[in-house]
Amino acid sequence: MRKESVEDVFEPIVRGITQTGVRLANERAVLTLIAGIPGVSNADIARRSGLGPQTTARILSELEARDLIIRGDVLRGKRGQPATPYQLNPLSAHAIGVEIGWQHFEVLLQNMVGEPVAVTRRSYAYPDPDTVFAAIAADVETMLSALTEQQRERLAGIGVTSPGNFGPLLRHLGASDQIIADWAEVDIAARVERATGLPTMWVNDGSAAVWSEIMAQPAPRPKAVAAFFVGTFVGGGVVSGGSLVEGPYGNAADLGAVMVRGMGGQPAYLHLEASLHALAQRVRQAGGPVLEGAARKWSWDDIEHVVAHWLDDAGHALAQAVLTTTAMAEIDLATVNGDLPESILKRLLDSTRRHLDSLPVLLSNRPRLAHGLGGPSAAVFGAAKLLLFRRYFSRAWDLFEAEPAK
């Protein structure tokens, strides 16, 4: 159960910045440039960041001494001084991502550049707080046992992600009132930290998924992105101006809870129109099989007669959610991703685009709609990447802006 903050909303922004803070901000700006543009040269870093050549050289030297970056071969053959390219050192840090989902949990170990080192995934009918944290801790310990002592020292911690509110939707999965009440009292980050002994940061699963999405986008990245992830229910989040739209308690933007109208005109939550749970319910009502486990392994051909209608309804609901989100957050790009076979995901995107094109638009712009790049494990990757980003990098994404064509 969340507690309302007693801090005035303007309190954080009136605090001064110390000299140490300015130096750290410059260091993070340089590291962010190197992360976003691997192989960027020392001269290009100075030009893009606006820092003087001597300041840039000092920061690069310090980052290299701490093994955070590595240099490539000097670039010769151009006018001026030879340029030295830099990239992140993959082994300079690791992070663990944990996703506690509606019907599975996933644990991921990744390195500094976002490459997976190890991953486990376990399914259940619904999450039980009495058992899930111990199971996560066991998987985390197995992963840690494969690291060297130096790698363990450089472990940033755990980024854990989950729905912001398990709440009533658990009842749709067969969970008891007691399970629902138990989750209402759980501080997820604190429980994971206690079970694993590692510092832990929590982020909403929709926010984690959209962070994975914005990181996967090629430069120049869009100014504002909404990512919709179709799983057991629908996750979704927004990145605007390089920052997550999280709200004061971390639960915005909960795009799955957007209200839409079904094809028959009835109001409903996006969760209950465009989700795999909604599809499974339809299949069951049609006398089909009980759909369990990873959706990518379902026998989709056997349920095609239901899938076709669900795709039409889900696309209709997603199109409405895209326009609603655009009205609130000026979205440039909306992506659709999910724990689905690629062929089904493509059909869902086509359905969403068709319905989006048919809806009247009173907005200043119609957002671009695209296939998500974050993959089926977007949330767990996003949680780990966000932990590393907040630990090492800048929040200023405009450093990645492409230069105007000449």
N, C-alpha and C positions, 0 to 999 in steps of 0.2 A: 504494500500500500504506500503510494508516494506521499511525501510530506511537503506542504507548501513552503516555499523559501521565505525566509524573513529578511533577506537582503534586498535593499532597494534596487530596482532594475538598472539605475544609472551608476550604481556604486563601482562596478569594475572599470568603467571607462573614464573615471575621473582620477584614477591612480596614475602617478607619474612613472616614467620609464627611466631606470638607472642606466649608467654607462655600460654596465655589464649586460643589461638587457639589449641595448643597441648593438653591442658586439655580437651577442648571440643571434640577434635577428639577421645581421649581415652574414654570419656563418651559415645559418639555415637557408638564407636566400641562395647562396652559392651551392650548397648541397642539393637544394631543390632543382636548380638548373641542371646539375649533373645527372640527377635522377631522371628528369624529364627529357633530357637530350643527351643520351649516352654518347661519349666521344666528343662532347663540346670542348672547344679549345680554350686555353687560358685567356687569350685575347677576346674571344667571343663572350666569355663569362663576364669580363670587365665591362664590355660594351652593353650587354643585355641587362646587367644588374645596376649599372650606373655607378659602380664603385671604381675608385682609382686603381690603376695598374699595380701600384705598390700594395695597396690594401688587399686587392685580389690575390696577389702573389703570397702575401703573408697568410691569408686564410687558407689557401690551397696547401701551403707548406704545413700548416697545423693539422689540417684534415688528413693529409697524407701521413704525417707522423703518428696519428692515432689509428691508422690503417682503415679509415673510413672510405678512402678513395685510392684508386691506382691510376697511374699514368700510362698512356700508350706511346708508340713511337712518335718522335717529333715530326711534324708536318712541314716539309720543305718544298721549295719550288714556287712559292708565292712571294709577292712583294712584302717587304717589311721583315720583322724578326720571325724566325721559325716559331710555329705555334705548337703547343703541347696539348694533346687531347686527354681528357680525364673521364673516368667512369667510376661508378660505385664498386667497392670491393664486396662481392657477394657474401664473403665469410665474415664481414665486419660486425654483423649482428644477425640474430634470429628472432622470430616471434612465433607464438603459438596462437592460432585461431581456434575458437570453439563455437560451434553453432548448436544451440539447443532448440530444435525445431519441433513442429507439431507432432511428427511421427518418426523422427530420427534425430540422432545427434552426430555431429561430425567434428573430428579433431584434426587439425592441420599444423604441421611444422613447416615454416618457410624461411628462406634466407633474406638478406637485405634487399635484393632486387626482385623479390616476389616469386622466386622459383620454389615449387613444393619440394620438400625433403622427405616428408612422410605424411600419410593421411589414413585415417580410419573412419568408418561410418557404420553406425548400428541403428537398426530400426526397432520401433515399438508401436503399440496401438495409440498411446498417448504418453506424454512425459510424466513420470512420478518423481517428485522431489525427494522421496525417501531413498531412491535407488540411482537416479541419473547422475548425481554429483560424484558418487563413489566410482561409477563406471568411467566417467570422464577422467577422474584422477588417475585411474589405472592406465588408461591409454596415454595420458600425458607422461607418466613416469616411464612407460615403455619407450616413448620417443626420446625422452631426455637421456635415457641410458645409452643411447647410440651416439651422443655428442661427446666431444672431447671436453676436458676441464676448461680450456680457454673458451670454447663455444658456449658452455653453460654460463660462464662469467659474463658473456656478451648477450645473453638472452634478455630481450627487452621486457618479457612478461607474457601475459595472456590477454588477448582481445576476445571477449565473449559476447556473443550476439544471440538474441532471442526475440520473440514478439514482445512488444512493450506491455501487453496485457494478455495473458493466456485466457483468463476470464471465461465468459459464457461459451465461447467457441469450443472449449474443451468438452462441453456437454454434447456437442455434435459428434464427437469421437468416442463417446461412451464413458467418459470420465465421471466419477462420482462427485457429488457436491463437496465432499471432504477434500478431494484432490484439488478442486477449484479453490476452495477456501485456503488450503495450504499454500498454493502458489501465490495467493494475494498477500501473504506475509513474508515471502522469500525475497531477500536481497541477493540477486543472482551473482553479482560480482563478488560480494563478500563470501558467499557459499563456495564459489569456485576457488577463491583465494585461500580460504580455510582448508579446502580439500587438497589443494596442490602445493600450498606454501609459496606460490608465486604471485607477484603483484598483478592485479587484474583490473581491466577497464571494460565496462559494459557499454554496448551500443545497440540500438534497435535494429532488428534484422533487415528492415527496409532500408535504413540508413547505411548499413554495412553493404547491402547489395548495390545501392547506387554509388557508393564510394568505389567499389570494385569496377563498376561501369565507367565512371569518369576516369579512373586510372587506366583503363583499357582503351580509351578513345585516343586516336592519333592527334598530334598537335597540328593546328591550333585547336584546343579543346573548346567545346561550346560553353557559352557563358552560363547557361542554365539547363540542367538535365533532370528529367523525371524518369525513373526506372521502375517498371512494373515486373514483378517476379511471380509467376504462376506456379505454386506448389500445392501442398495440402489446402492452404488458403492463399490469399494473394498478399504478398509483401510489396512494399513500394516506398520510395524515398525521393528526395529532391536535393540536388546540389545547385546552389545559386551563387554566382560571383566567387566561386572557389571555396565556398563554405557549405557544410551540411546544414540543411534546415531541420533543426532538431527540437526547437522549442525549449522552454525553460526546464523541462523535466526529461528531455531526451526522447519523447515519444512522437514528435512530429517528424516528417509528415507521414502519417499512417494512411497511405493511399488505399489500402485494402478496406478501410472503413468508410470510404467515400460512398455516399448514397447515389444510386442510379435507378433507372426504371427498366424493368424487364420488357421483353418484346410484347407482353400483354398489357403493359402500362402500369404494372404494380411496382411500388417502391421496394427496393432491396439494397442490401449492402453488396459491394463488389465482391467481397469474400464469398458470398453465397450464390453468386452468378457465374463468376469466371474461374473458379478454383477447381482443382482436381477432386476435392471433396464433393463439389456440386455435380461433377461428371459421375463419380462413383455412385452417388445417390440415384441419379437417373438410370444408370445401368442396373442397379439393384431393383428399382421400381419396374423396369422393363423385363424382369425375370432373368437378367444376365448374371455373370459370376461376381463373386465378392472380389473386389480389386484391392490387393495388398502389396506391400513392398514398394520398391522403386518403380515409378511410373514408366521409366524408359524400358523396363522389362515386361510390361503388360503385353498381352496379345491384342494389339490395337485393331487388327483386321477383324477379330471376332466381335468387336463392339462398334464397328463402323456405323451401323444404323443409328446408334445413339450419339456417337462422336460428332457426326456431321451437324446435327441440330445443336449440340452443345457449343461447337465452334462458332456457329452463327450467333447464338445468344451471348457467348463470352465476348466475342468481338464487338457486339453492340454495347455491352456494358463497359468494356475497356475504352471504347471511343468516347463515351460520355465522361469517364473518369479523366481521360487525357485533356478534354476541353475544360473541365472543372479545375484541374490542376494548373492548366495554362492561365486561366483567369486569375488564379491566386498568386502565381509565382513567375509569370512571364517566361514560360518554357520555350527554349529553342528546339530541343530534341527530346522526344519521348521514346523510350526503348521498351521492348517486350521480350522477356526472357523467361526461362522456366526449367523445371526439372522434367523435361519432356523430350521425346524423340525429335530429331531435327525436322523430320517431315511434318509432324504435328505442329511444332512451333511455327514453321513457315506458314502453314494453313491458318493458324491463329493470327499471325501478323497480317496476312492477306485479308482475313475477315475484319480485323480491327481497322485496317486502312480503308476498306470498302465502306464500313459504317461511318468512319470519320469523314470521308468525302461526302457522304450523304447528309450530314448534319449541318444546319445553318450555323454560321460563325459570326458572332458580333465582336470578336476580339480584334486587337490590333494586328495580330499575326496568327497564322495556322502553324502549329509546330510540325517539324519534320518527324516522321515515324520511322523507326529502324529496328532491326534485329539486335537484341542485346549482345554485347561482346563479353560479358562477365562469366558466362558459362553456367552450368548447373549447380556449381558450388560457389556462386558469387558471394553469398553472405559470409561464409567462413573465411574466404580469401579477403573479403573487404574488412572484416574485423581485424585480421592480422596486419593488413596493410595500413589501416587507420592507426593502429597502435604505433607502428614504426613511423608513420608520418608525423604524428603528434610528438613523438620522442625526438626526432631528428630533423624534420623538415619545416619549410615555411608554409604559410597559408596563402601566399601571394601567387596565384596561378597565372597572372598576366605576364609573368616572366617568360612563359612558354609561347606567347603570341608570335605568330609567324610575321616576318617583315613584309611590308608592302612590296608588291612586285614592281620591278624597275623597268 
